[in-house]
Amino acid sequence: MRRKKRIGRGNASGHGTYSTRGQKGQRARSGGRRGLKRLGMKRIIASLPKIGGFVSKRKKPAEVSVRELKRFGSGAIVTIDSLKEKELIHPRSRAAKLIGAGEVPPKLTVKGLMLTAGARAAIEKAGGKVV
């Protein structure tokens, strides 16, 4: 069985003086291999996924279910301000989107809001209109 290489135990051991580290340089110093991207680390780093990339800073619209429109009476006009008044969206929201399908009070008028196809169909089915 091969003996373990004992480093830095004098010249008689065969691994004295520079203790198999060579002369000078980053690797010759204590702690000098930390931070090196070579010696197999490069392969590991390359195999890991890159994190980051593009992140959209655009705010998404506040979503309101069509079922919540029951708070509005028949013939009401639904705007972003009226949604804020009824506390269906946050007061600082800049955009809103009606989502889903379901029962809607008759003859609602929706102005300046985004809608899904199902929400548009539900409003128009109830006799309302989208402006």
TITORDO-792879 format. One line per field, with one value per residue: x, z, y of N, C-alpha, C in turn; residue in one letter. Coordinates in Angstrom, 1 decimal. Each point is the difference from the previous one (the first is absolute). Example, Ala and Ser with C-alpha at 12.3 -4.5 7.8 and 13.67 -1.06 7.14 Angstrom:
BEGIN
n_u = (13.2	-0.4) .
n_w = (7.8	-0.7) .
n_v = (-5.7	1.1) .
ca_u = (-0.9	0.9) .
ca_w = (0.0	0.0) .
ca_v = (1.2	1.1) .
c_u = (0.9	-0.8) .
c_w = (0.0	0.8) .
c_v = (1.2	1.1) .
aa = (A	S) .
END
This chain:
BEGIN
n_u = (0.8	-0.4	1.1	-0.7	-0.1	1.1	-0.7	1.1	0.7	0.6	1.2	0.3	-1.2	0.7	-0.7	1.2	0.6	-0.4	0.1	0.6	0.2	1.3	0.5	-0.3	-0.8	-1.2	0.3	1.1	-0.9	-0.1	-0.9	1.1	-0.5	-0.3	-1.1	0.7	-0.2	1.2	0.7	-0.8	0.3	0.8	0.3	0.2	0.8	0.6	0.0	0.2	-1.3	-0.1	0.2	-1.2	0.5	-0.9	-0.3	-1.2	0.2	-0.7	-0.8	-0.4	-1.0	-0.8	-0.2	-1.1	-0.6	-0.6	0.2	1.1	-0.4	-0.4	1.1	0.1	-0.8	-1.2	0.7	0.8	0.8	0.7	0.8	1.2	-0.5	-1.0	0.9	0.7	-1.1	-0.2	1.2	-0.2	0.7	1.3	-0.1	1.2	-0.9	0.8	-0.1	-1.1	-0.2	-1.1	-0.1	-0.1	-0.9	-1.2	-0.9	-0.6	0.0	-1.3	0.3	1.1	0.6	0.9	0.7	1.0	-0.5	0.9	-0.3	-0.4	0.1	0.2	0.8	0.5	0.1	0.4	0.7	0.4	0.2	0.5	0.4	1.2	0.8	1.0	0.5) .
n_w = (0.0	-0.8	0.5	1.0	-1.0	0.7	-0.1	-0.3	-0.1	-0.7	-0.4	1.2	0.2	-0.7	1.0	0.1	0.5	-1.2	0.6	-1.2	0.5	-0.3	-0.8	1.0	-0.2	-0.5	-0.8	0.0	0.1	1.3	-0.3	-0.8	0.3	1.0	-0.7	-0.2	-1.3	0.2	-0.4	-1.0	0.7	-1.0	0.0	1.3	0.0	-1.1	0.8	0.9	0.3	-1.0	1.1	0.1	-0.9	-1.0	0.7	-0.4	-0.2	-1.1	0.6	0.6	-0.8	0.8	0.5	-0.7	0.8	-1.1	0.9	0.2	-1.3	0.8	0.4	-1.3	0.0	-0.3	-1.2	0.9	0.1	-0.5	0.8	-0.2	-0.1	-0.7	-0.6	0.0	-0.4	-0.8	0.0	-1.3	-0.1	0.0	1.0	0.1	-0.2	-1.0	0.1	-0.6	0.3	-0.7	0.9	-0.7	0.3	-0.1	1.0	-0.8	0.8	-0.4	-1.2	0.4	0.2	-0.7	0.6	-1.0	-0.1	0.4	-1.0	0.6	-0.9	1.0	0.5	-1.2	-0.1	1.3	-0.2	-1.2	0.6	1.1	-1.2	0.6	0.1	-0.9	0.7) .
n_v = (-1.2	1.1	0.5	0.6	0.9	0.0	1.1	0.7	-1.2	1.0	0.3	-0.6	0.6	0.9	0.6	0.4	1.0	-0.3	-1.1	-0.3	1.2	-0.2	0.9	0.8	1.0	0.2	-1.1	0.7	0.9	0.3	-0.9	-0.3	-1.1	0.7	0.0	-1.1	0.4	-0.4	-0.9	-0.1	1.1	0.3	-1.3	0.0	1.2	-0.5	-1.1	1.0	0.2	0.9	0.7	0.6	0.7	0.0	1.0	-0.3	1.3	-0.4	0.8	-1.1	0.0	0.8	-1.2	0.2	-0.8	-0.6	-1.0	0.7	0.0	-1.0	0.6	-0.1	1.1	-0.2	0.0	-0.6	1.0	-1.0	0.8	0.4	1.2	-0.5	-0.8	1.1	0.7	-1.0	0.4	-0.1	1.2	0.0	0.9	-0.6	-0.9	-0.3	-1.3	-0.4	-1.3	-0.1	-1.0	-1.1	-0.9	0.5	0.1	0.9	1.1	0.1	0.1	-0.7	1.2	-0.6	0.9	-0.1	-1.2	-0.8	-0.9	-1.1	-1.0	-0.8	0.9	0.2	-1.3	-0.1	1.1	-0.4	-1.1	0.8	0.4	-0.2	1.1	-0.2	1.1) .
ca_u = (-0.8	0.8	-0.1	-0.5	1.1	0.1	0.6	0.5	0.6	1.4	0.5	0.2	-1.2	-0.1	-1.0	0.3	0.3	-1.2	-1.1	-0.7	-0.8	0.7	0.5	-0.8	-1.3	-1.2	-0.2	1.0	-0.4	-1.0	-1.3	0.1	-0.9	-1.4	-0.3	0.5	-1.1	0.6	0.0	-1.3	-1.1	-0.6	-1.0	-1.2	-0.7	-0.6	-1.1	-1.1	-0.8	0.2	-1.2	-0.1	-0.6	-0.9	-1.2	-0.9	-0.4	-1.3	-1.0	-1.2	-1.3	-0.7	-1.0	-1.3	-0.9	-1.3	-1.0	0.1	-0.8	-1.3	0.0	-0.5	-1.4	-0.3	0.2	1.1	1.2	1.2	1.3	1.0	-0.4	-1.1	0.6	0.8	-1.0	-0.7	1.2	0.2	1.4	0.8	-0.1	1.1	0.0	-0.2	-0.7	-0.8	-0.4	-1.1	0.3	-1.0	-1.3	-1.0	-1.1	0.4	-1.2	-0.4	0.3	1.2	0.9	1.4	0.8	1.4	0.5	0.4	-0.9	0.3	-1.0	-1.1	-0.7	-0.7	-1.2	-0.9	-0.5	-0.8	-1.2	-0.9	-0.6	0.9	0.9	1.4	0.5) .
ca_w = (0.0	-0.1	1.1	-0.2	-0.2	1.2	-0.5	0.9	1.2	-0.1	-1.3	0.0	-0.4	-1.4	-0.3	0.9	-0.6	-0.6	0.4	-1.2	-0.5	-1.0	0.5	-0.1	-0.6	0.8	0.5	1.0	1.3	0.8	-0.4	-1.4	-1.0	0.2	-1.0	-1.3	-0.7	-0.8	0.8	0.0	0.4	-1.2	-0.6	0.9	-0.2	-1.3	0.0	0.8	-0.8	0.2	0.6	-0.4	-1.3	-0.1	0.9	-0.4	1.2	-0.2	1.0	-0.6	0.4	1.1	-0.6	0.7	-0.5	-0.5	1.1	0.9	-0.6	0.6	0.9	-0.8	-0.4	-1.4	-0.8	0.5	-0.8	0.7	-0.4	1.0	1.2	0.7	0.6	1.2	0.9	0.6	0.6	-0.7	-0.4	0.8	-0.5	-0.9	-1.3	-1.2	-1.1	0.5	-1.0	0.4	-0.3	0.3	-0.6	1.1	-0.1	0.1	0.0	-1.4	-0.6	0.5	-1.0	0.4	-0.7	0.4	0.7	-0.8	0.3	-0.7	-1.0	0.8	0.8	-1.0	-0.4	1.1	0.1	-1.1	0.1	0.9	-0.6	0.2	-1.1	0.3	-0.8) .
ca_v = (1.2	1.2	0.9	1.4	1.0	1.0	1.2	1.0	-0.7	0.1	-0.5	-1.4	-0.7	0.1	1.0	1.2	1.3	0.6	-0.9	-0.4	1.1	0.8	1.3	1.2	0.0	-0.2	-1.3	-0.3	0.7	-0.7	0.5	0.6	-0.7	0.5	1.1	-0.4	-0.5	-1.1	-1.3	-0.6	0.9	0.7	-0.9	0.0	1.3	0.0	-0.9	0.6	0.9	1.4	0.6	1.4	0.2	1.1	0.0	1.1	0.8	0.4	-0.5	-0.7	0.6	-0.7	-0.9	0.0	-1.0	0.5	-0.2	1.2	1.1	0.0	1.2	1.1	-0.2	-0.1	1.2	0.8	0.1	-0.6	0.5	-0.4	0.8	-0.6	-1.2	0.5	0.4	-1.2	-0.7	-1.3	0.0	0.8	1.4	0.5	-0.8	0.9	-0.8	-1.1	-0.9	-0.8	-1.4	-1.0	0.0	-0.2	0.9	1.5	0.8	0.4	1.4	0.7	0.5	-0.1	1.0	0.1	-1.1	-1.2	-1.1	-1.3	-0.3	-0.5	1.2	0.8	-0.8	0.0	1.4	0.2	-1.0	0.6	1.2	1.1	0.3	0.3	1.2) .
c_u = (0.9	-0.2	-0.6	1.1	-0.1	0.8	0.6	0.6	1.5	0.5	0.2	-1.2	-0.2	-1.1	0.2	0.2	-1.3	-1.2	-0.9	-0.9	0.6	0.4	-1.0	-1.3	-1.1	-0.1	1.1	-0.3	-1.1	-1.4	-0.1	-0.9	-1.4	-0.2	0.5	-1.2	0.5	-0.1	-1.3	-1.1	-0.6	-1.1	-1.3	-0.8	-0.7	-1.3	-1.2	-0.8	0.4	-1.2	0.0	-0.7	-1.0	-1.1	-0.8	-0.4	-1.4	-1.0	-1.1	-1.3	-0.6	-1.1	-1.3	-0.9	-1.3	-1.1	0.0	-0.8	-1.4	-0.2	-0.6	-1.5	-0.2	0.1	1.2	1.2	1.2	1.2	1.0	-0.2	-1.1	0.4	0.7	-1.0	-0.7	1.1	0.2	1.5	0.7	-0.1	1.1	0.1	-0.2	-0.8	-0.7	-0.5	-1.1	0.2	-1.1	-1.3	-1.0	-1.1	0.4	-1.4	-0.3	0.5	1.1	0.7	1.4	0.9	1.4	0.6	0.4	-0.9	0.5	-1.2	-1.3	-0.8	-0.7	-1.3	-1.1	-0.7	-1.0	-1.3	-1.1	-0.6	0.8	0.9	1.4	0.4	1.5) .
c_w = (0.0	1.2	-0.4	-0.2	1.2	-0.5	1.1	1.2	-0.2	-1.3	-0.1	-0.5	-1.5	-0.4	1.0	-0.9	-0.5	0.2	-1.2	-0.6	-1.1	0.6	-0.3	-0.7	0.9	0.7	1.1	1.3	0.7	-0.4	-1.4	-1.0	0.2	-1.0	-1.4	-0.7	-0.9	0.8	0.1	0.4	-1.2	-0.7	0.9	-0.2	-1.3	-0.1	0.8	-0.9	0.3	0.7	-0.4	-1.4	0.1	1.0	-0.3	1.3	-0.2	1.0	-0.7	0.5	1.2	-0.6	0.9	-0.7	-0.4	1.1	0.9	-0.5	0.6	1.0	-0.8	-0.3	-1.5	-0.7	0.5	-1.0	0.8	-0.6	1.0	1.3	0.8	0.7	1.3	1.1	0.8	0.7	-0.6	-0.4	1.0	-0.5	-0.9	-1.3	-1.2	-1.1	0.7	-1.2	0.6	-0.6	0.3	-0.7	1.1	-0.2	0.3	0.1	-1.4	-0.3	0.6	-1.2	0.6	-0.8	0.5	0.7	-1.0	0.4	-0.6	-0.9	0.8	0.7	-1.0	-0.5	1.0	0.1	-1.2	0.0	0.9	-0.5	0.2	-1.2	0.5	-0.9	0.1) .
c_v = (1.2	0.9	1.4	1.0	1.0	1.2	0.9	-0.6	-0.1	-0.6	-1.5	-0.8	0.0	1.0	1.2	1.2	0.7	-0.9	-0.3	1.1	0.8	1.3	1.1	-0.2	-0.3	-1.3	-0.4	0.6	-0.9	0.6	0.4	-0.7	0.4	1.1	-0.3	-0.7	-1.2	-1.3	-0.7	0.9	0.6	-0.9	0.0	1.3	0.0	-0.8	0.5	0.9	1.4	0.6	1.5	0.0	1.2	-0.1	1.3	0.9	0.6	-0.6	-0.7	0.6	-0.8	-0.8	0.0	-1.1	0.6	-0.1	1.1	1.2	0.0	1.2	1.2	-0.3	-0.1	1.3	0.9	0.1	-0.4	0.6	-0.3	0.8	-0.6	-1.3	0.4	0.4	-1.2	-0.9	-1.4	-0.1	1.0	1.5	0.5	-0.8	1.0	-0.7	-1.1	-0.9	-0.9	-1.4	-0.9	0.2	-0.3	0.9	1.4	0.7	0.5	1.5	0.7	0.6	0.0	0.9	0.0	-1.1	-1.1	-1.1	-1.3	-0.2	-0.5	1.2	0.8	-0.6	0.1	1.3	0.2	-0.9	0.6	1.2	1.3	0.3	0.3	1.1	0.0) .
aa = (M	R	R	K	K	R	I	G	R	G	N	A	S	G	H	G	T	Y	S	T	R	G	Q	K	G	Q	R	A	R	S	G	G	R	R	G	L	K	R	L	G	M	K	R	I	I	A	S	L	P	K	I	G	G	F	V	S	K	R	K	K	P	A	E	V	S	V	R	E	L	K	R	F	G	S	G	A	I	V	T	I	D	S	L	K	E	K	E	L	I	H	P	R	S	R	A	A	K	L	I	G	A	G	E	V	P	P	K	L	T	V	K	G	L	M	L	T	A	G	A	R	A	A	I	E	K	A	G	G	K	V	V) .
END
